Amino acid sequence: MKQTKKRRTGLLAAAVFWLAVWQAAAMAIGQEVFLVSPIQAAGTLMELLPQADFWQRVGFSAGHILLGFALGVVVSVLLAAAAERWAWVDTLLAPVIQLVKATPVASFIILALVWVSGRSLSILISFLMVLPVLYSAVRTGIESADAQLLEMAQVFRLPLARRVKAIWLPAILPAFRQGCSVALGICW
């Protein structure tokens, strides 16, 4: 109980600190166009909350971002599994994954505006941001699988489903969870 209260107090203090820094920066700049104050932002939010149009836009954006995230998860896992199975897939994908990792999000947005319609833009950008993060995370998890367990599974001809459940998933899930946390942060 004490630990929880102490943690909440620390979180509250951190939030107050950063709100004060934000307010001070807004006052120092003095131009709302560049940096609006937290008080003005909260006021605008309170005006928007009761409006149905606001919630439609939030739902639309969230849905598209989550769809891009889901597509990124599926494609990342499939590509990582293929790269584990066939070395040539890893060799083929390595430069593309590195290119996507190294390219700033703003560059993708500008290029994507030319390629896709505005409605699909957030799906594509989310997908492109998730793909390299989760691909790398799943590859790391695959590489951390115990080689002796894999050899034993092969010797005893363990079915693929049992190998996945007993060996691959426990190896992959920690890295996958961490990758999902990072990827979701990048998507938003």
C-alpha angles and dihedrals in degrees: 000000000000091000092052092050091047091050092049091049090051092049091048091049091050091049092049091047094052093044088053091049090049092049092047092049092049091050092047093051092042096195120104091203090068102033126001117205121251089244092056091044091052091048092052090047090053089052092050099044097077094047117100092209090060092054092046090055092046090050092046093050094043092048093051094046092049091048090053089047092050092048089049091051094051096045093043093052093046093047093046091050091048091048089052092049098043120032092204090064090056090048091049095047100041097083093043093050091048091048093052091046092051098045117091117242091239090060091053091049092053093047093043091053086064095045105041140030119265092252092060097040097093091049092053095044093048090048093050092048094048098044101071095038096052095036089057092043094051091045089052090050092048091050091051093059112119108261092205092055090049091050091049091050090052094047092050091041093236110191116254093247091056092046090052093048098042103034115011101044096049089049096045104037099074093052091040093053091049090047091050090052092052094041094051089051091052092047093059 
